[in-house]
Amino acid sequence: MPRPVCTCCEYLKQNCVCDLIPNVHTNLRIIVFQNAKEALHPKNSVRLLKLAFSRVEVVVVTSEVDVVTKLRQLDLSKWCLIYPCDHSMPLETMSENERETLEGFILIDATWRKAFAMYHTSEVFGRISTKHFLSPPNGNYVIRKTSKEKALSTFEACVYTLECLELSDLSSMRRFFCKRRHCNGEKCLQ
Ligand SMILES: [Zn+2]
């Protein structure tokens, strides 16, 4: 018989984190374009994002249409996309003006290869201001295996983006995430 799973956080009932995860209100909206296969990944961090932040919307992407439909509903001049590419600018150096006009930001939850494919098949993405991380807190996280340096999980990327854009202190969220990854190294204790 399969062991019971919490329908909310999707962990096994005995490991349910619903009462443990901090819930944070953000002024910015957060949209996650999630590769359909990634949604099935047992260690996917996006389900925790939905519990942790009040304004997260996850769009499961099965084709370009899903992306375009969502993006057409937005005033793209007020959004930024967290995606490192040739013309992306550092998130950390965004001007106060730019930050203040921002309505929200977009993350892509997929492997690097699939994120690249998603970005390049949807020309609408090219109309959004793209940002990369200049100095993400690499050492503080258990990083999912990836060929790219400075890569964070989607949860980690979201926390870091919010810290840069809303200038908020989300250390409780970072501590929670480190604990969930059973990371007891002193690097986590900040
Ligand atoms: Zn739960």
py3Dmol code that shows the C-alpha trace and the ligand (Angstrom):
import py3Dmol

protein = """\
ATOM      1  CA  MET A   1       0.000   0.000   0.000  1.00  0.00           C
ATOM      2  CA  PRO A   2       1.463   3.415  -0.890  1.00  0.00           C
ATOM      3  CA  ARG A   3       2.338   5.584   2.081  1.00  0.00           C
ATOM      4  CA  PRO A   4      -0.034   8.532   2.566  1.00  0.00           C
ATOM      5  CA  VAL A   5       1.074  11.821   1.057  1.00  0.00           C
ATOM      6  CA  CYS A   6       0.030  15.297   2.221  1.00  0.00           C
ATOM      7  CA  THR A   7      -2.101  16.794  -0.546  1.00  0.00           C
ATOM      8  CA  CYS A   8      -0.858  20.276   0.254  1.00  0.00           C
ATOM      9  CA  CYS A   9       2.949  20.055   0.393  1.00  0.00           C
ATOM     10  CA  GLU A  10       3.058  16.638  -1.278  1.00  0.00           C
ATOM     11  CA  TYR A  11       5.567  15.258   1.180  1.00  0.00           C
ATOM     12  CA  LEU A  12       4.818  11.950   2.900  1.00  0.00           C
ATOM     13  CA  LYS A  13       2.321  12.681   5.689  1.00  0.00           C
ATOM     14  CA  GLN A  14       4.914  11.836   8.317  1.00  0.00           C
ATOM     15  CA  ASN A  15       7.245  14.463   6.812  1.00  0.00           C
ATOM     16  CA  CYS A  16       4.584  17.124   6.156  1.00  0.00           C
ATOM     17  CA  VAL A  17       6.061  20.625   6.266  1.00  0.00           C
ATOM     18  CA  CYS A  18       2.824  22.617   6.051  1.00  0.00           C
ATOM     19  CA  ASP A  19       3.034  23.814   9.656  1.00  0.00           C
ATOM     20  CA  LEU A  20       6.731  24.526   9.427  1.00  0.00           C
ATOM     21  CA  ILE A  21       7.126  26.566   6.295  1.00  0.00           C
ATOM     22  CA  PRO A  22       7.046  30.326   6.848  1.00  0.00           C
ATOM     23  CA  ASN A  23       4.436  32.181   4.782  1.00  0.00           C
ATOM     24  CA  VAL A  24       5.547  35.511   3.433  1.00  0.00           C
ATOM     25  CA  HIS A  25       3.504  38.219   1.764  1.00  0.00           C
ATOM     26  CA  THR A  26       5.214  39.831  -1.196  1.00  0.00           C
ATOM     27  CA  ASN A  27       4.231  42.949  -3.098  1.00  0.00           C
ATOM     28  CA  LEU A  28       5.582  41.499  -6.309  1.00  0.00           C
ATOM     29  CA  ARG A  29       3.755  38.840  -8.250  1.00  0.00           C
ATOM     30  CA  ILE A  30       5.724  35.730  -9.140  1.00  0.00           C
ATOM     31  CA  ILE A  31       5.005  33.605 -12.186  1.00  0.00           C
ATOM     32  CA  VAL A  32       6.766  30.275 -12.644  1.00  0.00           C
ATOM     33  CA  PHE A  33       6.761  28.639 -16.060  1.00  0.00           C
ATOM     34  CA  GLN A  34       7.243  25.027 -15.185  1.00  0.00           C
ATOM     35  CA  ASN A  35       8.232  22.385 -17.666  1.00  0.00           C
ATOM     36  CA  ALA A  36       5.558  19.677 -17.536  1.00  0.00           C
ATOM     37  CA  LYS A  37       8.136  16.977 -16.787  1.00  0.00           C
ATOM     38  CA  GLU A  38       9.709  19.054 -14.050  1.00  0.00           C
ATOM     39  CA  ALA A  39       6.339  19.155 -12.296  1.00  0.00           C
ATOM     40  CA  LEU A  40       6.641  15.408 -11.762  1.00  0.00           C
ATOM     41  CA  HIS A  41      10.138  15.580 -10.295  1.00  0.00           C
ATOM     42  CA  PRO A  42       9.892  14.375  -6.668  1.00  0.00           C
ATOM     43  CA  LYS A  43      12.384  16.965  -5.441  1.00  0.00           C
ATOM     44  CA  ASN A  44      10.804  19.845  -7.267  1.00  0.00           C
ATOM     45  CA  SER A  45      10.869  22.954  -5.112  1.00  0.00           C
ATOM     46  CA  VAL A  46       7.999  24.834  -6.769  1.00  0.00           C
ATOM     47  CA  ARG A  47       5.287  23.214  -4.632  1.00  0.00           C
ATOM     48  CA  LEU A  48       7.067  24.730  -1.619  1.00  0.00           C
ATOM     49  CA  LEU A  49       7.137  28.118  -3.323  1.00  0.00           C
ATOM     50  CA  LYS A  50       3.361  28.092  -3.505  1.00  0.00           C
ATOM     51  CA  LEU A  51       3.151  27.433   0.220  1.00  0.00           C
ATOM     52  CA  ALA A  52       5.811  29.969   1.118  1.00  0.00           C
ATOM     53  CA  PHE A  53       4.779  33.034  -0.849  1.00  0.00           C
ATOM     54  CA  SER A  54       1.374  34.585  -1.184  1.00  0.00           C
ATOM     55  CA  ARG A  55       1.567  35.635  -4.812  1.00  0.00           C
ATOM     56  CA  VAL A  56       3.019  32.696  -6.708  1.00  0.00           C
ATOM     57  CA  GLU A  57       1.347  31.463  -9.845  1.00  0.00           C
ATOM     58  CA  VAL A  58       2.602  28.305 -11.525  1.00  0.00           C
ATOM     59  CA  VAL A  59       1.964  27.766 -15.224  1.00  0.00           C
ATOM     60  CA  VAL A  60       2.680  24.202 -16.312  1.00  0.00           C
ATOM     61  CA  VAL A  61       4.056  24.400 -19.836  1.00  0.00           C
ATOM     62  CA  THR A  62       3.244  21.665 -22.310  1.00  0.00           C
ATOM     63  CA  SER A  63       3.630  23.828 -25.409  1.00  0.00           C
ATOM     64  CA  GLU A  64       4.516  27.350 -26.476  1.00  0.00           C
ATOM     65  CA  VAL A  65       0.833  28.265 -26.383  1.00  0.00           C
ATOM     66  CA  ASP A  66       0.791  28.027 -22.577  1.00  0.00           C
ATOM     67  CA  VAL A  67       3.608  30.580 -22.381  1.00  0.00           C
ATOM     68  CA  VAL A  68       2.216  32.991 -24.944  1.00  0.00           C
ATOM     69  CA  THR A  69      -1.302  32.900 -23.489  1.00  0.00           C
ATOM     70  CA  LYS A  70      -0.014  33.864 -20.059  1.00  0.00           C
ATOM     71  CA  LEU A  71       2.415  36.529 -21.264  1.00  0.00           C
ATOM     72  CA  ARG A  72      -0.281  38.227 -23.342  1.00  0.00           C
ATOM     73  CA  GLN A  73      -2.192  38.936 -20.131  1.00  0.00           C
ATOM     74  CA  LEU A  74       0.694  40.962 -18.725  1.00  0.00           C
ATOM     75  CA  ASP A  75       2.075  44.430 -19.280  1.00  0.00           C
ATOM     76  CA  LEU A  76       5.531  43.106 -20.100  1.00  0.00           C
ATOM     77  CA  SER A  77       7.212  46.464 -19.521  1.00  0.00           C
ATOM     78  CA  LYS A  78       6.495  45.962 -15.814  1.00  0.00           C
ATOM     79  CA  TRP A  79       7.920  42.468 -15.597  1.00  0.00           C
ATOM     80  CA  CYS A  80      11.357  40.945 -15.658  1.00  0.00           C
ATOM     81  CA  LEU A  81      12.473  37.441 -16.476  1.00  0.00           C
ATOM     82  CA  ILE A  82      15.161  35.733 -14.462  1.00  0.00           C
ATOM     83  CA  TYR A  83      17.135  34.019 -17.171  1.00  0.00           C
ATOM     84  CA  PRO A  84      20.841  34.337 -17.931  1.00  0.00           C
ATOM     85  CA  CYS A  85      21.507  35.071 -21.585  1.00  0.00           C
ATOM     86  CA  ASP A  86      23.674  37.283 -23.836  1.00  0.00           C
ATOM     87  CA  HIS A  87      21.678  40.419 -23.221  1.00  0.00           C
ATOM     88  CA  SER A  88      20.566  39.871 -19.616  1.00  0.00           C
ATOM     89  CA  MET A  89      21.494  42.490 -17.028  1.00  0.00           C
ATOM     90  CA  PRO A  90      22.521  41.879 -13.433  1.00  0.00           C
ATOM     91  CA  LEU A  91      19.562  41.810 -11.080  1.00  0.00           C
ATOM     92  CA  GLU A  92      21.667  43.340  -8.342  1.00  0.00           C
ATOM     93  CA  THR A  93      22.269  46.571 -10.232  1.00  0.00           C
ATOM     94  CA  MET A  94      18.652  47.319 -11.097  1.00  0.00           C
ATOM     95  CA  SER A  95      17.853  50.976 -10.491  1.00  0.00           C
ATOM     96  CA  GLU A  96      15.412  52.015  -7.796  1.00  0.00           C
ATOM     97  CA  ASN A  97      13.207  53.436 -10.510  1.00  0.00           C
ATOM     98  CA  GLU A  98      13.076  50.163 -12.369  1.00  0.00           C
ATOM     99  CA  ARG A  99      12.403  48.239  -9.176  1.00  0.00           C
ATOM    100  CA  GLU A 100       9.543  50.523  -8.214  1.00  0.00           C
ATOM    101  CA  THR A 101       7.683  50.142 -11.489  1.00  0.00           C
ATOM    102  CA  LEU A 102       7.954  46.374 -11.395  1.00  0.00           C
ATOM    103  CA  GLU A 103       4.764  44.403 -11.035  1.00  0.00           C
ATOM    104  CA  GLY A 104       6.393  41.003 -10.821  1.00  0.00           C
ATOM    105  CA  PHE A 105       9.016  38.617 -12.095  1.00  0.00           C
ATOM    106  CA  ILE A 106       9.082  35.386 -14.026  1.00  0.00           C
ATOM    107  CA  LEU A 107      11.080  32.237 -13.354  1.00  0.00           C
ATOM    108  CA  ILE A 108      11.558  29.211 -15.564  1.00  0.00           C
ATOM    109  CA  ASP A 109      11.522  25.894 -13.754  1.00  0.00           C
ATOM    110  CA  ALA A 110      13.220  23.384 -16.023  1.00  0.00           C
ATOM    111  CA  THR A 111      16.604  21.836 -16.657  1.00  0.00           C
ATOM    112  CA  TRP A 112      19.041  24.239 -18.309  1.00  0.00           C
ATOM    113  CA  ARG A 113      18.586  22.553 -21.637  1.00  0.00           C
ATOM    114  CA  LYS A 114      14.783  22.721 -21.448  1.00  0.00           C
ATOM    115  CA  ALA A 115      14.814  26.287 -20.128  1.00  0.00           C
ATOM    116  CA  PHE A 116      16.972  27.256 -23.109  1.00  0.00           C
ATOM    117  CA  ALA A 117      14.531  25.565 -25.477  1.00  0.00           C
ATOM    118  CA  MET A 118      11.541  27.213 -23.795  1.00  0.00           C
ATOM    119  CA  TYR A 119      13.147  30.652 -23.982  1.00  0.00           C
ATOM    120  CA  HIS A 120      14.047  30.317 -27.636  1.00  0.00           C
ATOM    121  CA  THR A 121      10.799  28.855 -28.913  1.00  0.00           C
ATOM    122  CA  SER A 122       8.731  31.714 -27.507  1.00  0.00           C
ATOM    123  CA  GLU A 123       9.663  34.967 -29.166  1.00  0.00           C
ATOM    124  CA  VAL A 124       7.503  36.824 -26.641  1.00  0.00           C
ATOM    125  CA  PHE A 125      10.165  36.114 -24.035  1.00  0.00           C
ATOM    126  CA  GLY A 126      12.501  38.338 -26.050  1.00  0.00           C
ATOM    127  CA  ARG A 127      10.313  41.327 -25.209  1.00  0.00           C
ATOM    128  CA  ILE A 128      10.834  41.012 -21.466  1.00  0.00           C
ATOM    129  CA  SER A 129      13.750  42.557 -19.639  1.00  0.00           C
ATOM    130  CA  THR A 130      15.996  39.640 -18.624  1.00  0.00           C
ATOM    131  CA  LYS A 131      18.133  39.482 -15.518  1.00  0.00           C
ATOM    132  CA  HIS A 132      20.865  37.228 -14.243  1.00  0.00           C
ATOM    133  CA  PHE A 133      22.479  36.906 -10.841  1.00  0.00           C
ATOM    134  CA  LEU A 134      25.816  38.584 -10.376  1.00  0.00           C
ATOM    135  CA  SER A 135      26.532  37.271  -6.923  1.00  0.00           C
ATOM    136  CA  PRO A 136      24.010  34.695  -5.739  1.00  0.00           C
ATOM    137  CA  PRO A 137      24.676  33.184  -2.328  1.00  0.00           C
ATOM    138  CA  ASN A 138      26.130  30.013  -3.765  1.00  0.00           C
ATOM    139  CA  GLY A 139      27.702  28.627  -0.638  1.00  0.00           C
ATOM    140  CA  ASN A 140      24.531  28.778   1.385  1.00  0.00           C
ATOM    141  CA  TYR A 141      22.575  26.228  -0.521  1.00  0.00           C
ATOM    142  CA  VAL A 142      22.677  22.660  -1.561  1.00  0.00           C
ATOM    143  CA  ILE A 143      22.726  23.123  -5.294  1.00  0.00           C
ATOM    144  CA  ARG A 144      21.045  20.761  -7.617  1.00  0.00           C
ATOM    145  CA  LYS A 145      23.434  19.089  -9.986  1.00  0.00           C
ATOM    146  CA  THR A 146      23.898  21.271 -13.011  1.00  0.00           C
ATOM    147  CA  SER A 147      26.588  22.129 -15.471  1.00  0.00           C
ATOM    148  CA  LYS A 148      26.143  25.858 -14.982  1.00  0.00           C
ATOM    149  CA  GLU A 149      27.965  27.704 -12.281  1.00  0.00           C
ATOM    150  CA  LYS A 150      25.973  29.869  -9.927  1.00  0.00           C
ATOM    151  CA  ALA A 151      22.832  27.858 -10.553  1.00  0.00           C
ATOM    152  CA  LEU A 152      20.187  27.769  -7.857  1.00  0.00           C
ATOM    153  CA  SER A 153      17.025  25.755  -7.560  1.00  0.00           C
ATOM    154  CA  THR A 154      13.871  27.616  -8.510  1.00  0.00           C
ATOM    155  CA  PHE A 155      13.003  28.093  -4.834  1.00  0.00           C
ATOM    156  CA  GLU A 156      16.427  29.505  -4.090  1.00  0.00           C
ATOM    157  CA  ALA A 157      16.339  31.721  -7.158  1.00  0.00           C
ATOM    158  CA  CYS A 158      12.960  33.081  -6.081  1.00  0.00           C
ATOM    159  CA  VAL A 159      14.118  33.867  -2.553  1.00  0.00           C
ATOM    160  CA  TYR A 160      17.233  35.595  -3.839  1.00  0.00           C
ATOM    161  CA  THR A 161      15.277  37.615  -6.411  1.00  0.00           C
ATOM    162  CA  LEU A 162      12.845  38.813  -3.761  1.00  0.00           C
ATOM    163  CA  GLU A 163      15.705  39.793  -1.503  1.00  0.00           C
ATOM    164  CA  CYS A 164      17.219  41.873  -4.287  1.00  0.00           C
ATOM    165  CA  LEU A 165      13.980  43.450  -5.505  1.00  0.00           C
ATOM    166  CA  GLU A 166      12.024  43.982  -2.313  1.00  0.00           C
ATOM    167  CA  LEU A 167      15.137  44.412  -0.177  1.00  0.00           C
ATOM    168  CA  SER A 168      13.543  42.065   2.318  1.00  0.00           C
ATOM    169  CA  ASP A 169      15.213  39.730   4.754  1.00  0.00           C
ATOM    170  CA  LEU A 170      14.170  36.198   3.948  1.00  0.00           C
ATOM    171  CA  SER A 171      16.691  34.410   6.120  1.00  0.00           C
ATOM    172  CA  SER A 172      13.895  32.408   7.803  1.00  0.00           C
ATOM    173  CA  MET A 173      12.996  31.058   4.380  1.00  0.00           C
ATOM    174  CA  ARG A 174      16.585  30.204   3.592  1.00  0.00           C
ATOM    175  CA  ARG A 175      16.994  28.415   6.904  1.00  0.00           C
ATOM    176  CA  PHE A 176      13.824  26.447   6.290  1.00  0.00           C
ATOM    177  CA  PHE A 177      15.006  25.366   2.872  1.00  0.00           C
ATOM    178  CA  CYS A 178      18.422  24.313   4.122  1.00  0.00           C
ATOM    179  CA  LYS A 179      16.813  22.208   6.824  1.00  0.00           C
ATOM    180  CA  ARG A 180      14.578  20.484   4.331  1.00  0.00           C
ATOM    181  CA  ARG A 181      17.615  19.523   2.330  1.00  0.00           C
ATOM    182  CA  HIS A 182      19.128  18.031   5.503  1.00  0.00           C
ATOM    183  CA  CYS A 183      21.989  20.394   5.124  1.00  0.00           C
ATOM    184  CA  ASN A 184      23.512  20.870   8.548  1.00  0.00           C
ATOM    185  CA  GLY A 185      26.700  22.559   7.436  1.00  0.00           C
ATOM    186  CA  GLU A 186      27.676  25.742   9.196  1.00  0.00           C
ATOM    187  CA  LYS A 187      27.324  27.594   5.893  1.00  0.00           C
ATOM    188  CA  CYS A 188      23.565  27.453   6.417  1.00  0.00           C
ATOM    189  CA  LEU A 189      23.590  29.205   9.735  1.00  0.00           C
ATOM    190  CA  GLN A 190      23.187  32.780   8.848  1.00  0.00           C
TER     191      GLN A 190
END
"""
ligand_1 = """\
1
ZN
Zn 1.807 19.056 4.140
"""
view = py3Dmol.view(width=600, height=400)
view.addModel(protein, "pdb")
view.setStyle({"model": 0}, {"cartoon": {"style": "trace"}})
view.addModel(ligand_1, "xyz")
view.setStyle({"model": 1}, {"stick": {}})
view.zoomTo()
view.show()
